[in-house]
Structures are given as C-alpha cells and as structure tokens.
Amino acid sequence: MNYPHLFSPYTLGSLGLKNRTVVSSLTRASASDEGLVTPAMVQYYESFAQGGWGLIATEATYVDLQYSQGYLNQPGIASQAQAESWREVVRAVHAHGTPIYMQLFHGGAVNQGNHWVQGSIAPSAIAPKGTQISRYRGNGGPFQTPREITPKEIHAVIDSFALAAQRAIEAGFDGVEIHGANGYLPDQFLTTYTNQRHDLYNGDVRHRLRFHLQLLQAVRAAIPGQLLGVRLSQTKVNDLEYVWPGQMEDARVIFSEIAQTGVDFIHVAAHQGLAPVFGSTQSLSGLAKTFSGLPVIANGKLQDPALANQALVDGEGDLVSIGKGALADAHWAAKVQAGLAPIEFHLDMISPYATLENRAQWMKPQG
Ligand SMILES: Cc1cc2nc3c(=O)[nH]c(=O)nc-3n(C[C@H](O)[C@H](O)[C@H](O)COP(=O)(O)O)c2cc1C
C-alpha cells in the first residue's frame, strides 16, 4: 500500500475517518454578496468528497451580521438563510460518505470587505500590518484602523460563535473549528502588538489567551458531544515573521490551557509544517501534541505524500491537512493513494483572485 500511515483509518472525536488526509480551509470568495452558498460551491465541496479525502474543512465562514465578515463574497453562517444554503453542501458531501466540518471566523481588524456594516473592531485601535489582499478581492491599500472592542461586545462576539456553531450542527455539519489563527480576531488578542488593552484580556500569555479560552468554552457548551477543534498559528496572513514571544513556554501554556477547554483537536497552521521551532527538534504541531495530549492536524507544505506520511510516523501530527495541493487537485488524496501524480499547484490558479471561477478559467487552457 502507498503511504500506509497516511491512508490508515483514524477516529477523531466520535468521527470515524477512512484516512488521515484533511482538506485545509481555503477561502474562495465565491459566495453571493449576502454570504449564501452558490451552486459552484456545492460542486466544489462535492469534488473533495469524491477525491478520497478523510475529512473536509470548509473555508472560513463568518459568524454574525456585524463585524465578523472579512472578505467580500465570503460565506456566512450568521443567519438562518445562510445556514440553509449550506445544507446542499453537506448533503452532496455526505452522499459520498465523507465528513465535513465548518471553520468559524471573525476577521477583527483584518477586514477588507463587509456586506453588513462599516468599520471594524479589534482588541485595540491599531491598523493591521501590511496591505489588503487582492486575491481575496481587497484593494491592495492599507487596512482601516479598527475601533477597540468593548467588554460587552466581546461577550456578544463569543455568543455569536456559539450560535453559529449550533447553526452549523443543525445544518448537518460533523463539527466546527474555531479559526484562532492567521491574524484574525482571536489571534489579535494573543498577539502582543495588536493587543494593547488595559483589562484582563492583556498581560502575560494567559491573559492574551483569555479570549480563545472563553470562546472555546462557550462553543463547547453550545454543541456538547459534537466535534470541536481550534486552529492556531504563530504567523499571520499579514505577518509571516511573528513568533510567540515566550517561545517554548508560550507553546506549553497555549496548548495545555486550550486542552482544558474540552476541544477535540488542535489544527496547527504553519508555512513549513515540519520546521523545528524554538531551537528544539520538534515542529509546532509536534509540540501541540506533546503539550495538549490531543489529536493534532499538522499543516504546511505537506503535499509531498512521503513527507506527510513520515510526519505521522514521527508523531508530528495525527492527521495532515493540505491547502494549495487540494486547491490544485480535488482528487489529490485518491490519486496519491493510487500512486498517481496529482495536478500541481500553480499561482495562476489563485491569480488575480482565489475564486472558483478563476480556477475554472485556469483549467480550460489545460484541457
Ligand atoms: C487561497 C487560500 C485560501 C486560504 N483560506 C484559508 C481559510 O479560509 N482559513 C484558514 O485557516 N486558512 C486558509 N488558508 C491557509 C491554508 O489552509 C493552509 O494553512 C496554507 O495554504 C498552508 O498549507 P499548504 O502548504 O498545504 O498550502 C488559505 C490558503 C490559500 C492558499
């Protein structure tokens, strides 16, 4: 058998997975203006279900009709209408026996397109680093400066995540993942330079982690018994250099405290998933396993199946998620298992936009 570890079954929470391959979350900015799922999205998610993957994560999906949306044409799960529109995706994916979870999102300061409200909110009134991302329909200019979120709004946002999680489960999803990574709202609390608050949400790493912990506890209580995970990273869409300032000690606190919230898994996002961190011999996902004791999804340049398989053998993760490789070829998992070469990722697939339409246009000249 090709890559026996990668294609061995695994039980995640109460879900039986046929193998260890996961489609990583991929924002495709292809929903309607109101955040409803489109027929092209249904077809897109179904193609992964036909493509041999063990588990599918949805793209980042916003949780309220306030400030959570970060990108134009991002899908939402903030209303009954949006939740209903996802039912088609779940039905199409489940028809092939593949489980799918939803990634729940709040952009905070990293907001370059919101259909519902003007302005943005964040832990502190600090404009994000970098410029708007044009492949997600941003204008390439600077981000706006957010308004500082009030304690009352913090609780409202947490409630929105809990309600969104319930809507996702009611729509038939097999679980949810809180997007706690990549520089969005929860990560803005954890990151020293975006969190300059003078209350209990700032201070040492435990204080900066408070928002994640409260959020996960609330969602855990809202969907008891259902699969719940969290995505974490050091780097951000708008800052590829950030390192947790307390390094190994931060990793210990973050992963062990998160394990106490009752989440079922941790998904670690990194550009180089297997790169050793903090002068140790382990990757960040390996440390997540060590410090949390939970199942971990490793991510980041693991599309070489030999590497992905070895990462599992070495205990760097229990599952591996593939981003760009999945975007390039929805049948990546089935092809790899059969010993065939998947279509390779090309930047043109997401240029000028990371939309489904753009990908379809790219496919045409290739025949
Ligand atoms: C077009 C595109 C969209 C992405 N959208 C999301 C997203 O919605 N949520 C998320 O957590 N990560 C997102 N990511 C990051 C990927 O999930 C993944 O972590 C990253 O691409 C590294 O994995 P890879 O080397 O296998 O591509 C996106 C990446 C790309 C290229």
The ligand as an ORCA input file, in Angstrom:
! r2SCAN-3c Opt
* xyz 0 1
  C      -6.337     30.549     -1.419
  C      -6.116     30.218      0.019
  C      -7.146     30.429      0.936
  C      -6.979     30.129      2.288
  N      -8.027     30.296      3.151
  C      -7.914     29.916      4.447
  C      -9.034     29.948      5.335
  O     -10.161     30.297      4.960
  N      -8.827     29.562      6.615
  C      -7.598     29.130      7.069
  O      -7.471     28.785      8.245
  N      -6.530     29.060      6.240
  C      -6.667     29.421      4.951
  N      -5.596     29.296      4.100
  C      -4.367     28.650      4.571
  C      -4.403     27.143      4.245
  O      -5.461     26.485      4.913
  C      -3.083     26.451      4.628
  O      -2.870     26.599      6.011
  C      -1.889     27.031      3.874
  O      -2.167     27.112      2.488
  C      -0.635     26.170      4.100
  O      -0.882     24.823      3.708
  P      -0.341     24.247      2.297
  O       1.148     24.417      2.321
  O      -0.771     22.813      2.257
  O      -0.977     25.079      1.232
  C      -5.737     29.616      2.737
  C      -4.701     29.430      1.825
  C      -4.873     29.713      0.472
  C      -3.748     29.455     -0.482
*
